[in-house]
């Protein structure tokens, strides 16, 4: 069954790596005048802001329920994750496209290009460490599923965002390195502009895919399919239950709400309330992520 990755650990690794990368890229962009390096500098700065927003979202999601929010604030992380996708699109992607078009129209030779190459190589190594830390948590969550299937089915919005950001950052750095080397080898600064445009397109594509996945959670998505299947199997296998008529799950951040309509097995010694209480106790023990459960006994759907 699907597990749960440590989002905080992945976010902190990414934040530390991106801050160091942002500073070194900024220095290299100033010295070399590379458009691709400048685009990557803005990208890393946007990533740092994004990770701070995700930490804020995780903190808000832990606020306990209130009369105005009886099911808690768990879905707050979805809002902040969606905002991160928008920032990745607007600040990172659109700026890179603008800078790439500007460099195409006004190409400039790179200055002291070896600075850019050195910084990019170091940045790729640092980003690879961040990506590895993220994948460790993703692998905990995805179980035996492929990365693509996990991305489509996961209900951990913040982990999806960090995975998308790290992937875009690592590929963007490779694009920038190839662009700078091509510009130096050929003596044509247009390659630097092409690399900047490629980074912009990459960021926009990743942002769109992340936004699509987070939007589904923001609207109100069920539990992870593997979790939903396990929950249904739990009720169907209970001796106290003759039949499961319907099952509804709703993911609320890290918490889960479950509503189920069942036909109870008649008992000469236990009341319906006692049976339901017994089933719910075992249910929450088996699925600790379930914070709210509603079992409705009935004789028909």
C-alpha positions in Angstrom: 0.0 0.0 0.0 1.1 3.6 -0.6 3.2 5.2 2.2 3.8 8.7 3.2 7.0 10.7 2.4 8.5 13.3 4.8 7.6 16.5 3.0 9.4 18.7 5.5 12.7 17.0 4.9 12.4 17.2 1.1 11.5 20.9 1.3 14.4 21.9 3.7 16.9 20.1 1.5 15.6 21.9 -1.6 15.6 25.3 0.2 19.2 24.9 1.4 20.4 23.8 -2.0 18.5 26.5 -3.9 19.7 29.4 -1.7 23.3 28.4 -2.2 22.7 27.9 -5.9 20.9 31.3 -6.2 23.8 33.2 -4.7 26.5 31.5 -6.9 24.4 31.8 -10.1 23.8 35.5 -9.4 27.5 36.2 -9.1 28.2 34.3 -12.3 25.3 36.0 -14.2 26.7 39.4 -13.3 30.2 38.6 -14.3 29.4 36.7 -17.6 26.3 38.5 -18.8 24.8 35.2 -19.7 21.0 35.3 -20.3 20.7 31.6 -19.5 22.6 32.1 -16.2 20.4 35.1 -15.3 17.2 33.0 -16.1 18.6 30.3 -13.8 19.3 32.8 -11.1 15.7 34.1 -11.1 14.5 30.5 -11.2 16.5 29.6 -8.1 15.3 32.7 -6.3 11.7 31.8 -7.2 12.3 28.3 -5.9 13.5 29.6 -2.5 10.3 31.7 -2.2 8.2 28.7 -3.2 9.7 26.5 -0.6 9.1 29.0 2.1 5.4 29.2 1.0 5.2 25.4 1.2 6.5 25.4 4.8 3.9 28.1 5.6 1.2 25.9 4.0 2.3 22.9 6.0 2.2 24.9 9.2 -1.3 26.2 8.5 -2.5 22.7 7.6 -1.7 21.7 11.2 -4.1 24.2 12.7 -6.8 22.3 14.6 -10.5 22.3 13.6 -12.7 25.3 14.6 -16.4 26.1 14.4 -15.8 27.8 11.0 -13.6 25.0 9.7 -15.0 21.8 11.3 -12.9 19.6 9.1 -9.7 21.5 9.9 -7.2 23.4 7.7 -5.6 20.5 6.0 -6.5 21.7 2.5 -4.5 25.0 3.1 -1.4 23.2 1.7 -3.3 22.7 -1.6 -3.8 26.5 -1.9 -0.1 27.3 -1.2 1.0 24.5 -3.6 -1.2 25.9 -6.3 0.2 29.3 -5.7 3.8 27.9 -6.0 2.8 26.5 -9.4 1.6 29.9 -10.5 4.8 31.6 -9.3 6.9 28.9 -11.1 5.0 29.8 -14.3 5.0 33.6 -14.0 8.2 34.5 -12.3 10.4 31.6 -13.6 8.9 30.6 -16.9 7.7 33.9 -18.3 10.9 35.8 -17.2 13.1 33.2 -18.9 11.1 33.5 -22.1 11.3 37.3 -22.0 15.1 37.2 -21.4 15.5 34.6 -24.2 13.6 36.8 -26.7 15.7 39.9 -25.6 18.9 38.0 -26.1 17.8 36.8 -29.5 17.2 40.4 -30.5 20.3 41.8 -28.9 22.9 39.0 -28.7 26.0 39.8 -26.6 29.2 37.7 -26.3 29.7 36.0 -22.9 32.3 37.4 -20.6 34.6 35.2 -18.5 32.4 32.2 -19.5 34.4 29.8 -17.3 32.7 31.3 -14.3 29.3 30.3 -15.7 30.5 26.7 -16.4 32.1 26.3 -13.0 29.0 27.6 -11.2 26.7 25.4 -13.3 28.7 22.3 -12.6 28.6 23.0 -8.9 24.9 23.8 -9.0 24.1 20.6 -10.8 25.9 18.6 -8.1 24.0 20.5 -5.3 20.7 20.1 -7.1 21.3 16.4 -7.6 21.7 16.0 -3.8 18.4 17.8 -3.3 16.7 15.7 -6.0 18.1 12.5 -4.4 16.6 13.6 -1.0 13.3 14.3 -2.6 13.3 10.9 -4.4 14.0 9.1 -1.1 10.7 10.5 0.2 8.8 10.0 -3.1 9.9 6.3 -3.0 8.5 5.9 0.5 5.2 7.3 -0.8 4.9 5.6 -4.2 5.7 2.0 -3.1 5.7 -0.2 -6.2 4.1 2.3 -8.5 6.0 4.1 -11.3 7.0 7.7 -10.8 4.4 8.8 -13.5 1.6 6.9 -11.7 2.6 8.2 -8.3 2.6 11.8 -9.7 -1.0 11.3 -11.0 -2.3 9.5 -7.9 -0.5 11.1 -5.0 -2.4 13.3 -2.6 0.7 14.9 -1.1 0.6 18.2 -3.0 3.7 19.7 -1.4 5.8 16.6 -2.3 4.5 16.8 -5.9 5.6 20.5 -6.1 9.0 19.8 -4.7 9.5 16.9 -7.1 8.5 19.1 -10.0 10.7 21.9 -8.9 13.7 19.8 -8.4 13.2 18.1 -11.7 12.8 21.4 -13.5 15.8 22.9 -11.7 18.1 20.0 -12.6 17.1 19.9 -16.2 17.2 23.7 -16.4 20.8 23.7 -15.1 21.8 21.1 -17.8 20.1 23.2 -20.5 22.0 26.3 -19.3 25.3 24.4 -19.2 24.8 23.1 -22.8 23.8 26.6 -24.0 26.9 28.3 -22.4 29.3 25.7 -23.8 27.7 25.8 -27.2 27.9 29.6 -27.3 31.6 29.5 -26.3 32.5 26.7 -28.8 30.7 28.2 -31.7 31.4 31.8 -30.8 27.7 32.5 -31.4 25.8 34.0 -28.4 22.5 33.0 -30.0 22.9 29.6 -28.3 22.8 31.3 -25.0 19.5 32.8 -25.9 18.1 29.5 -27.2 19.1 27.9 -23.8 17.2 30.7 -22.0 14.1 30.0 -24.1 14.4 26.3 -23.4 14.5 26.9 -19.7 11.4 29.1 -19.9 9.5 26.4 -21.8 10.6 23.7 -19.4 9.4 25.7 -16.3 6.1 26.5 -17.9 5.4 22.9 -18.8 6.3 21.6 -15.3 4.2 24.4 -13.7 1.2 23.4 -15.8 1.5 19.7 -14.9 1.9 20.5 -11.2 -1.0 22.9 -11.3 -3.3 20.4 -12.9 -2.6 17.8 -10.2 -2.9 20.3 -7.3 -6.1 21.7 -8.7 -7.8 18.3 -8.4 -6.9 18.2 -4.7 -8.0 21.8 -4.2 -11.4 21.1 -5.6 -11.9 18.0 -3.4 -10.3 14.7 -4.3 -10.7 11.2 -2.9 -8.0 9.3 -1.1 -5.1 7.8 -2.9 -6.6 4.9 -5.1 -4.5 2.3 -3.2 -5.7 3.6 0.1 -9.4 3.8 -1.0 -9.1 0.1 -2.2 -7.7 -0.9 1.2 -10.4 0.9 3.1 -13.2 -0.7 1.0 -11.6 -4.1 1.5 -11.5 -3.5 5.3 -15.2 -3.0 5.5 -16.0 -5.8 3.2 -13.9 -8.3 5.2 -15.5 -7.4 8.6 -17.7 -10.1 10.0 -20.0 -7.4 11.5 -20.8 -6.1 8.0 -22.9 -8.0 5.4 -22.6 -5.6 2.6 -21.0 -2.2 1.7 -23.4 0.0 -0.3 -21.3 3.0 -0.8 -17.9 4.5 0.3 -16.8 8.1 0.1 -13.3 9.3 0.9 -12.1 12.9 1.0 -8.4 13.9 1.3 -7.9 16.9 3.5 -4.1 17.5 3.5 -2.6 14.7 5.5 -5.9 13.9 7.1 -8.7 11.8 5.6 -12.5 11.8 6.0 -14.4 8.6 5.3 -18.2 8.1 5.0 -19.6 4.6 4.4 -23.1 3.1 4.2 -23.3 -0.5 5.2 -25.7 -3.3 6.0 -24.8 -4.7 9.4 -24.8 -8.3 10.4 -27.6 -8.9 12.9 -26.4 -9.7 16.4 -28.5 -11.0 19.3 -26.2 -9.5 22.0 -24.8 -6.3 20.5 -26.7 -3.1 19.4 -26.0 -1.4 16.1 -24.2 1.4 18.0 -21.9 -1.1 19.7 -21.1 -2.8 16.4 -20.4 0.5 14.7 -18.1 1.6 17.6 -16.2 -1.6 17.4 -15.7 -1.4 13.7 -14.6 2.3 13.9 -12.1 1.7 16.6 -10.4 -1.0 14.5 -10.7 1.1 11.4 -8.9 4.1 12.8 -6.3 1.8 14.3 -5.6 0.3 10.9 -5.8 3.7 9.1 -4.4 6.3 11.4 -4.6 9.0 8.7 -8.4 8.8 9.0 -9.5 11.7 11.3 -13.2 11.6 10.6 -15.3 8.5 10.0 -19.0 8.3 9.5 -20.6 4.8 9.3 -24.3 4.7 8.3 -26.2 1.5 8.8 -28.9 0.8 6.3 -30.7 -2.1 4.6 -30.7 -0.7 1.1 -28.5 1.6 -1.1 
